[in-house]
């Protein structure tokens, strides 16, 4: 009993896990777009640009903070040299060490650092917009590829259904030929159509496999992974706000949100700031510096009293020699400890440095002129980009509206072709129509079905593409 319960629970768990895994492998257009945002290499590379810009901005901001550095030098002197701790000549072999701490800060440089910080902020914003622009481009590719998969998938099902219908007709005609009620020629004709339909099924299946492969490569999905695709809901092909708004309304809304145009505007502002940065070279520069230094030498000694000595000398008093003893102190020379020398030899210094540009051989003037040319170039590039973006956007909007009309027309054509085929089939069943008329009607219906699929997914792809331009998250 317990063993049976464990087996039942195990099967339930496996069933739930299998359902979960199957659901995980179902791809919708929303999942594909989200997966691309998180895994596409171009998008990931563009996001590194934001980090680079942030590092540059942080570094430029720190130019306002005083610099601080430490240096030390160790040397060995042999022969007659100068002791750096006493500036006295010595012939003793000695080791010397110096240590310095230096600091400096820019007090005035024509506002250059402030302008550099502002320009770095522009660069950070441009990097963010570059990510948005890259995401937009990749998402447009994903949309095109996803709906290409959807079209080829439905086209496979359509081709298989048409072939199945032809096979049923072939079987029926074969029975009628065997019964003698139909000529052999009609069977040969329908067999040729079945063979042609088989080729269409193979071609449609190859197109679907290729579309799935390209979809996996675009989204970096392992080729061996089995995935399924979920058809978009019927509501997606119904008209909504995007279809009802006029071309100028959609264009103005998209232009206001286009990251590429916002980046172009930032480049113009950055180029304008570049003119001010070039002009800052005309101004004087004032900086403050300070240093703390000390040194050590093994040649330096300190005198330690050790007592005294008496030295006798003969002096003459009234012509008579007299011996007199003179007392003098005695010393011993010991090396001064390392820490004591560093403490005794330190020195502190400050200084102001003023640099006034008088003649720079025309470099400053040339830099200003180049900055002005860059500004004019940025303005022209922005205008060109706006024109190109506007033209492309207006074409996409016009194509969207025309594709929706084509979709409606294809739907009507499909309905009419289906009714015509059904009527011919009824007539054929009662002997009032030939197999040629039946095959012709079926080919017309098949062509109408294919055109309907093409117009349907072209409309959906253009609609989703415009949603990306307008930053719509859903169709509702």
C-alpha positions as CSV (number, residue, x, y, z in Angstrom):
1,X,0.0,0.0,0.0
2,X,2.7,2.5,1.0
3,X,4.8,1.5,-2.1
4,X,1.8,2.2,-4.3
5,X,1.3,5.6,-2.7
6,X,4.9,6.5,-3.2
7,X,4.7,5.5,-6.9
8,X,1.6,7.6,-7.4
9,X,3.2,10.6,-5.7
10,X,6.3,10.1,-7.8
11,X,4.3,10.1,-11.0
12,X,2.4,13.2,-9.9
13,X,5.7,15.0,-9.2
14,X,7.1,14.0,-12.6
15,X,3.9,15.1,-14.3
16,X,4.0,18.5,-12.6
17,X,7.7,18.9,-13.4
18,X,7.1,17.9,-17.0
19,X,4.3,20.4,-17.3
20,X,6.5,23.1,-15.8
21,X,9.4,22.3,-18.1
22,X,7.1,22.4,-21.1
23,X,5.7,25.7,-20.0
24,X,9.2,27.0,-19.6
25,X,10.0,26.2,-23.2
26,X,7.0,28.1,-24.6
27,X,8.1,31.3,-26.2
28,X,5.9,34.4,-26.6
29,X,6.9,37.7,-28.2
30,X,7.2,39.3,-24.7
31,X,9.5,36.5,-23.4
32,X,11.6,36.8,-26.5
33,X,12.0,40.6,-26.1
34,X,12.8,40.2,-22.4
35,X,15.4,37.5,-23.1
36,X,17.1,39.6,-25.7
37,X,17.3,42.6,-23.3
38,X,19.0,40.3,-20.7
39,X,21.3,38.2,-22.9
40,X,22.1,39.9,-26.2
41,X,25.8,40.5,-26.5
42,X,25.5,43.9,-28.2
43,X,23.2,45.1,-25.4
44,X,25.6,43.8,-22.7
45,X,28.5,45.4,-24.5
46,X,26.6,48.7,-24.6
47,X,25.9,48.5,-20.9
48,X,29.6,48.3,-20.2
49,X,29.8,51.7,-21.9
50,X,27.7,53.1,-19.0
51,X,30.2,51.7,-16.5
52,X,33.1,53.2,-18.4
53,X,31.4,56.6,-18.5
54,X,30.7,56.4,-14.7
55,X,34.3,55.6,-14.0
56,X,35.5,58.6,-16.1
57,X,33.0,60.9,-14.4
58,X,34.2,59.8,-10.9
59,X,37.8,60.3,-11.9
60,X,37.1,63.8,-13.3
61,X,35.2,64.8,-10.2
62,X,38.2,63.9,-8.0
63,X,40.3,66.4,-9.8
64,X,38.7,69.0,-7.5
65,X,40.3,67.1,-4.5
66,X,44.0,67.9,-3.6
67,X,46.4,65.3,-4.8
68,X,48.6,63.4,-2.4
69,X,51.7,61.3,-3.1
70,X,54.6,59.7,-1.2
71,X,58.1,59.1,-2.5
72,X,61.3,57.7,-1.1
73,X,64.9,57.4,-2.3
74,X,67.6,55.1,-1.0
75,X,71.3,55.5,-2.1
76,X,74.8,54.4,-1.2
77,X,77.7,56.9,-1.3
78,X,81.4,55.9,-1.5
79,X,84.3,58.4,-1.3
80,X,84.2,62.1,-0.7
81,X,80.5,63.1,-0.7
82,X,78.2,65.5,1.0
83,X,76.1,64.1,3.9
84,X,72.5,65.3,3.1
85,X,71.6,65.4,6.7
86,X,74.4,68.0,7.6
87,X,75.5,69.3,4.2
88,X,79.1,68.6,5.3
89,X,81.8,66.7,3.4
90,X,82.4,63.1,4.4
91,X,84.6,60.3,3.1
92,X,82.8,57.6,5.0
93,X,80.9,55.0,3.1
94,X,77.2,55.7,4.0
95,X,73.7,54.9,3.1
96,X,71.2,57.8,2.6
97,X,67.4,57.8,2.5
98,X,65.0,60.6,1.8
99,X,61.2,60.6,2.1
100,X,58.7,63.1,0.7
101,X,55.0,63.7,0.9
102,X,53.7,66.1,-1.7
103,X,50.2,67.6,-2.2
104,X,48.8,70.0,-4.7
105,X,45.4,71.5,-5.7
106,X,44.2,73.6,-8.6
107,X,42.8,76.8,-7.3
108,X,41.8,78.3,-10.7
109,X,42.0,77.1,-14.3
110,X,39.3,79.0,-16.1
111,X,36.6,76.7,-14.9
112,X,38.0,73.8,-16.9
113,X,37.4,71.1,-14.3
114,X,33.8,72.1,-13.9
115,X,33.2,71.9,-17.6
116,X,35.0,68.6,-17.8
117,X,32.6,67.2,-15.2
118,X,29.6,68.5,-17.1
119,X,30.9,66.9,-20.3
120,X,31.5,63.6,-18.5
121,X,27.9,63.7,-17.3
122,X,26.8,64.2,-20.9
123,X,28.9,61.2,-21.8
124,X,27.2,59.1,-19.1
125,X,23.8,60.1,-20.4
126,X,24.8,59.3,-24.0
127,X,26.0,55.8,-22.9
128,X,22.6,55.2,-21.3
129,X,20.8,56.3,-24.5
130,X,23.2,54.1,-26.5
131,X,21.9,51.1,-24.5
132,X,18.3,52.1,-25.2
133,X,19.1,52.6,-28.9
134,X,20.8,49.2,-29.0
135,X,17.9,47.5,-27.2
136,X,15.5,49.1,-29.7
137,X,17.5,47.8,-32.7
138,X,17.8,44.3,-31.2
139,X,14.1,44.2,-30.3
140,X,13.2,45.1,-33.9
141,X,15.3,42.2,-35.1
142,X,13.6,39.9,-32.5
143,X,10.2,41.0,-33.6
144,X,10.9,40.3,-37.3
145,X,12.4,36.9,-36.5
146,X,9.6,35.9,-34.1
147,X,6.9,36.6,-36.5
148,X,8.9,35.0,-39.3
149,X,8.8,31.8,-37.1
150,X,5.1,32.3,-36.6
151,X,4.4,32.6,-40.3
152,X,6.5,29.6,-41.2
153,X,4.9,27.6,-38.5
154,X,1.4,28.3,-39.6
155,X,2.5,27.9,-43.2
156,X,3.6,24.3,-42.4
157,X,0.2,23.5,-40.8
158,X,-1.5,25.1,-43.8
159,X,0.5,23.1,-46.3
160,X,0.0,19.8,-44.4
161,X,-3.8,20.5,-44.2
162,X,-4.0,21.2,-48.0
163,X,-1.9,18.1,-48.8
164,X,-4.2,16.0,-46.6
165,X,-7.2,17.4,-48.4
166,X,-5.6,16.5,-51.8
167,X,-4.8,13.0,-50.5
168,X,-8.5,12.5,-49.5
169,X,-9.6,13.7,-53.0
170,X,-7.0,11.4,-54.6
171,X,-8.3,8.4,-52.7
172,X,-11.9,9.3,-53.6
173,X,-11.0,9.8,-57.3
174,X,-9.0,6.6,-57.3
175,X,-12.0,4.7,-56.1
176,X,-14.2,6.3,-58.7
177,X,-11.7,5.5,-61.5
178,X,-11.5,1.9,-60.3
179,X,-15.3,1.9,-60.4
180,X,-15.2,3.2,-64.0
181,X,-17.1,6.5,-63.2
182,X,-14.1,8.7,-63.7
183,X,-11.4,8.7,-66.4
184,X,-7.9,7.8,-65.6
185,X,-6.7,11.3,-66.6
186,X,-8.4,12.8,-63.5
187,X,-6.5,10.5,-61.2
188,X,-3.2,11.4,-62.9
189,X,-4.0,15.1,-62.5
190,X,-4.8,14.8,-58.8
191,X,-1.7,12.7,-58.2
192,X,0.5,15.4,-59.8
193,X,-1.2,17.9,-57.4
194,X,-0.5,15.7,-54.4
195,X,3.2,15.5,-55.4
196,X,3.4,19.2,-55.8
197,X,1.7,19.6,-52.4
198,X,4.3,17.3,-50.8
199,X,7.1,19.5,-52.2
200,X,5.3,22.5,-50.7
201,X,5.1,20.8,-47.3
202,X,8.9,20.0,-47.4
203,X,9.7,23.5,-48.5
204,X,7.5,25.0,-45.7
205,X,9.0,22.7,-43.1
206,X,12.6,23.7,-44.2
207,X,11.6,27.4,-43.9
208,X,10.3,26.8,-40.4
209,X,13.4,24.9,-39.3
210,X,15.6,27.7,-40.7
211,X,13.5,30.4,-39.0
212,X,13.7,28.6,-35.7
213,X,17.5,28.2,-36.0
214,X,17.9,31.9,-36.8
215,X,15.7,32.7,-33.8
216,X,17.8,30.6,-31.5
217,X,21.0,32.1,-32.8
218,X,19.7,35.6,-32.4
219,X,18.6,34.9,-28.7
220,X,21.7,32.7,-27.9
221,X,19.5,29.7,-27.3
222,X,21.3,26.3,-27.6
223,X,20.5,24.8,-31.0
224,X,19.7,21.4,-29.4
225,X,17.1,22.9,-27.0
226,X,13.5,22.0,-27.9
227,X,11.2,25.1,-27.8
228,X,7.6,25.9,-28.7
229,X,6.1,29.1,-29.9
230,X,2.8,30.6,-28.7
231,X,0.7,32.3,-31.3
232,X,-0.3,35.8,-30.6
233,X,-3.9,36.3,-29.3
234,X,-6.6,37.2,-31.8
235,X,-7.0,40.6,-30.1
236,X,-3.6,41.6,-31.4
237,X,-4.8,41.9,-34.9
238,X,-7.7,44.1,-34.0
239,X,-7.3,47.9,-34.5
240,X,-6.3,49.9,-31.4
241,X,-4.9,53.3,-30.6
242,X,-1.9,52.8,-32.9
243,X,-4.2,52.3,-35.9
244,X,-6.4,55.2,-35.0
245,X,-3.8,57.9,-34.5
246,X,-2.7,59.9,-37.5
247,X,0.8,59.8,-39.0
248,X,1.8,63.2,-37.5
249,X,0.6,62.2,-34.0
250,X,2.5,58.9,-34.1
251,X,5.6,60.6,-35.6
252,X,5.7,63.4,-33.0
253,X,5.2,60.9,-30.1
254,X,8.0,58.6,-31.4
255,X,10.4,61.5,-32.1
256,X,10.1,62.7,-28.5
257,X,11.1,59.3,-27.2
258,X,13.8,58.3,-29.7
259,X,17.0,57.6,-27.8
260,X,19.1,58.2,-30.9
261,X,17.8,61.7,-31.3
262,X,18.2,62.4,-27.6
263,X,21.8,61.3,-27.8
264,X,22.3,63.5,-30.9
265,X,21.0,66.5,-28.8
266,X,23.4,65.6,-26.0
267,X,26.3,65.5,-28.5
268,X,25.4,69.1,-29.6
269,X,25.4,70.3,-26.0
270,X,28.7,68.5,-25.4
271,X,30.2,70.1,-28.4
272,X,29.0,73.6,-27.3
273,X,30.6,72.9,-23.9
274,X,33.8,72.0,-25.8
275,X,34.0,75.6,-27.1
276,X,34.0,76.9,-23.5
277,X,36.6,74.3,-22.5
278,X,38.9,75.5,-25.3
279,X,38.4,79.1,-24.3
280,X,39.4,78.3,-20.8
281,X,43.0,78.0,-22.1
282,X,43.1,81.8,-22.4
283,X,42.8,82.2,-18.6
284,X,45.7,82.1,-16.0
285,X,46.1,79.1,-13.8
286,X,46.8,79.2,-10.1
287,X,47.7,76.2,-8.1
288,X,48.8,75.5,-4.5
289,X,51.4,73.0,-3.5
290,X,52.9,71.7,-0.3
291,X,55.5,69.1,0.8
292,X,56.7,67.4,3.9
293,X,60.2,65.9,3.7
294,X,62.9,64.2,5.9
295,X,66.1,62.2,5.5
296,X,68.4,59.7,7.1
297,X,72.2,59.0,6.8
298,X,74.4,56.4,8.3
299,X,77.3,58.9,8.3
300,X,75.6,61.2,10.9
301,X,76.8,60.7,14.4
302,X,76.0,62.1,17.9
303,X,78.6,62.9,20.6
304,X,78.3,61.1,23.9
305,X,80.5,62.4,26.8
306,X,82.8,59.7,28.3
307,X,84.8,61.7,30.9
308,X,87.8,64.0,30.7
309,X,91.6,63.9,30.3
310,X,94.4,66.1,31.7
311,X,97.1,67.3,29.4
312,X,100.2,69.0,30.8
313,X,101.7,72.0,29.2
314,X,104.8,74.0,30.1
315,X,104.3,77.7,30.5
316,X,106.8,80.4,31.5
317,X,106.2,82.8,34.3
318,X,108.9,85.5,34.8
319,X,111.1,83.4,32.6
320,X,110.8,80.3,34.8
321,X,109.1,77.2,33.3
322,X,106.0,76.0,35.0
323,X,104.0,72.8,34.2
324,X,100.3,73.4,34.1
325,X,97.6,70.6,33.7
326,X,94.6,71.4,31.4
327,X,91.4,69.3,31.7
328,X,89.4,68.5,28.5
329,X,86.3,66.4,28.1
330,X,86.3,63.2,26.0
331,X,83.4,62.0,23.7
332,X,82.4,59.0,21.7
333,X,80.6,59.2,18.3
334,X,77.5,56.9,18.1
335,X,75.1,56.6,15.1
336,X,71.9,58.4,15.5
337,X,68.8,56.0,15.4
338,X,66.7,55.9,12.3
339,X,63.5,57.2,13.8
340,X,65.3,60.0,15.6
341,X,66.9,61.2,12.4
342,X,63.5,61.2,10.6
343,X,62.0,63.2,13.4
344,X,64.9,65.7,13.6
345,X,65.3,66.3,9.9
346,X,61.7,66.9,8.7
347,X,60.8,70.1,6.8
348,X,57.5,71.5,5.6
349,X,57.0,73.8,2.6
350,X,54.2,75.6,0.7
351,X,54.1,77.3,-2.6
352,X,51.8,79.1,-5.1
353,X,52.3,78.7,-8.8
354,X,50.7,81.1,-11.2
355,X,50.8,80.5,-15.0
356,X,49.7,83.2,-17.4
357,X,49.4,82.3,-21.0
358,X,50.9,85.1,-23.1
359,X,51.7,83.5,-26.5
360,X,50.9,79.8,-27.3
361,X,51.9,79.8,-30.9
362,X,48.3,79.9,-32.0
363,X,47.4,76.6,-30.3
364,X,44.7,78.0,-28.1
365,X,43.1,79.9,-31.0
366,X,43.2,76.8,-33.2
367,X,41.6,74.7,-30.4
368,X,38.8,77.2,-30.1
369,X,38.2,77.2,-33.9
370,X,38.2,73.4,-34.0
371,X,35.7,73.3,-31.1
372,X,33.4,75.6,-33.0
373,X,33.7,73.4,-36.1
374,X,32.9,70.3,-34.0
375,X,29.8,72.1,-32.7
376,X,28.6,73.0,-36.2
377,X,29.2,69.4,-37.3
378,X,27.2,68.0,-34.3
379,X,24.3,70.3,-35.3
380,X,24.4,69.1,-38.9
381,X,24.6,65.4,-37.8
382,X,21.7,65.9,-35.5
383,X,19.6,67.5,-38.3
384,X,20.5,64.7,-40.6
385,X,19.6,62.1,-38.0
386,X,16.3,63.7,-37.3
387,X,15.5,63.8,-41.0
388,X,16.5,60.2,-41.6
389,X,14.7,59.0,-38.5
390,X,11.5,61.0,-39.4
391,X,11.5,59.6,-42.9
392,X,12.0,56.0,-41.8
393,X,9.3,56.4,-39.1
394,X,6.8,58.0,-41.4
395,X,7.3,55.1,-43.9
396,X,6.9,52.6,-41.1
397,X,3.7,54.2,-39.9
398,X,2.3,54.4,-43.4
399,X,3.3,50.7,-44.0
400,X,1.5,49.8,-40.8
401,X,-1.7,51.4,-41.8
402,X,-1.5,50.0,-45.4
403,X,-0.6,46.5,-44.0
404,X,-3.7,46.6,-41.8
405,X,-5.8,47.4,-44.9
406,X,-4.0,44.6,-46.8
407,X,-4.8,42.3,-43.9
408,X,-8.5,43.1,-44.1
409,X,-8.5,42.7,-47.9
410,X,-6.7,39.3,-47.6
411,X,-9.2,38.2,-45.0
412,X,-12.1,39.0,-47.4
413,X,-10.3,37.3,-50.3
414,X,-9.8,34.2,-48.1
415,X,-13.4,34.1,-47.1
416,X,-14.5,34.4,-50.8
417,X,-12.0,31.8,-52.0
418,X,-13.1,29.4,-49.3
419,X,-16.8,29.8,-50.2
420,X,-15.9,29.4,-53.9
421,X,-14.0,26.2,-53.1
422,X,-16.8,24.8,-50.9
423,X,-19.2,25.5,-53.7
424,X,-17.0,23.8,-56.4
425,X,-16.5,20.8,-54.0
426,X,-20.3,20.4,-53.6
427,X,-20.7,20.6,-57.4
428,X,-17.9,18.1,-57.9
429,X,-19.5,15.7,-55.4
430,X,-22.7,15.6,-57.5
431,X,-20.8,15.4,-60.8
432,X,-21.5,19.0,-61.9
433,X,-17.8,20.0,-61.8
434,X,-14.6,18.6,-63.0
435,X,-11.5,17.7,-61.0
436,X,-9.6,20.5,-62.9
437,X,-12.1,23.0,-61.6
438,X,-11.8,21.5,-58.1
439,X,-8.0,21.6,-58.1
440,X,-8.1,25.2,-59.5
441,X,-10.5,26.3,-56.7
442,X,-8.3,24.6,-54.1
443,X,-5.2,26.3,-55.4
444,X,-6.9,29.7,-55.3
445,X,-7.9,29.0,-51.7
446,X,-4.4,27.9,-50.8
447,X,-3.0,31.0,-52.4
448,X,-5.5,33.2,-50.5
449,X,-4.6,31.4,-47.2
450,X,-0.9,32.1,-47.8
451,X,-1.5,35.7,-48.7
452,X,-3.6,36.0,-45.5
453,X,-0.8,34.6,-43.4
454,X,1.7,37.0,-45.0
455,X,-0.5,40.0,-44.5
456,X,-1.4,39.0,-40.9
457,X,2.2,38.6,-39.7
458,X,3.4,41.6,-41.7
459,X,0.8,43.7,-39.9
460,X,1.7,42.2,-36.5
461,X,5.4,42.7,-37.0
462,X,5.0,46.3,-38.1
463,X,2.6,47.0,-35.2
464,X,5.0,45.5,-32.6
465,X,7.9,47.4,-34.2
466,X,6.0,50.7,-33.9
467,X,5.2,49.8,-30.3
468,X,9.0,49.6,-29.7
469,X,9.5,53.0,-31.2
470,X,6.7,54.4,-29.0
471,X,7.8,52.5,-25.9
472,X,4.5,50.6,-25.6
473,X,4.7,47.6,-23.3
474,X,1.5,45.9,-24.5
475,X,-1.0,46.3,-27.3
476,X,-3.8,47.3,-24.9
